[in-house]
Amino acid sequence: MNNKSKIRFIAVLILFLTMPLVYALPPGFPGDVDDETPTPTAPIDGFIGVAIAAGAVYGIRKLRQNK
């Protein structure tokens, strides 16, 4: 077996060995959770547009530098 096949075999083996553990987990929330009461959430304000624009400029500069 070459190196790539060994890595693939080990990854599949780990996947199959951990699957029963994932399916055996209990449900996420207990029955007494009150989902109807509104909870305070994080506000999304005007800075999200600035962050997206800054990320786009940064990404474009990185792409141009790599060429």
C-alpha positions in Angstrom: 0.0 0.0 0.0 1.3 3.4 -0.8 1.2 6.3 1.6 -2.0 7.9 0.2 -3.9 4.6 0.5 -2.8 4.1 4.1 -4.0 7.6 5.0 -7.4 7.0 3.2 -7.8 3.6 5.0 -7.0 5.1 8.4 -9.5 8.0 7.8 -12.3 5.6 6.8 -11.5 3.4 9.8 -11.7 6.3 12.2 -14.9 7.4 10.6 -16.6 4.0 11.0 -15.3 3.6 14.6 -16.6 7.0 15.7 -20.0 6.9 14.0 -21.7 4.8 16.8 -20.5 7.3 19.4 -22.1 10.1 17.5 -25.4 8.3 17.1 -25.5 7.4 20.8 -25.4 11.0 22.0 -28.5 12.2 23.9 -30.7 15.0 22.4 -29.3 18.5 22.6 -31.7 20.2 24.9 -33.6 19.0 28.0 -37.3 19.2 28.0 -37.5 22.2 30.3 -36.0 24.7 27.9 -38.2 27.7 27.2 -37.8 28.6 23.5 -40.7 31.0 23.5 -39.2 33.7 25.6 -37.2 36.2 23.4 -33.6 36.4 24.4 -31.3 39.3 23.6 -29.3 38.8 20.5 -26.2 40.4 19.1 -27.0 43.4 16.9 -25.9 43.5 13.3 -25.2 47.1 12.7 -23.6 49.1 9.9 -20.1 47.8 10.5 -20.9 44.5 8.8 -20.7 46.3 5.5 -17.4 47.8 6.4 -16.1 44.4 7.4 -17.2 42.8 4.1 -15.6 45.6 2.1 -12.4 45.3 4.0 -12.3 41.6 3.5 -12.9 42.0 -0.2 -10.1 44.5 -0.5 -7.8 42.3 1.4 -8.7 39.3 -0.7 -8.2 41.2 -4.0 -4.8 42.5 -2.9 -3.7 39.0 -1.9 -4.8 37.6 -5.2 -2.9 40.2 -7.1 0.2 39.8 -5.1 0.3 36.0 -5.8 0.2 36.5 -9.6 
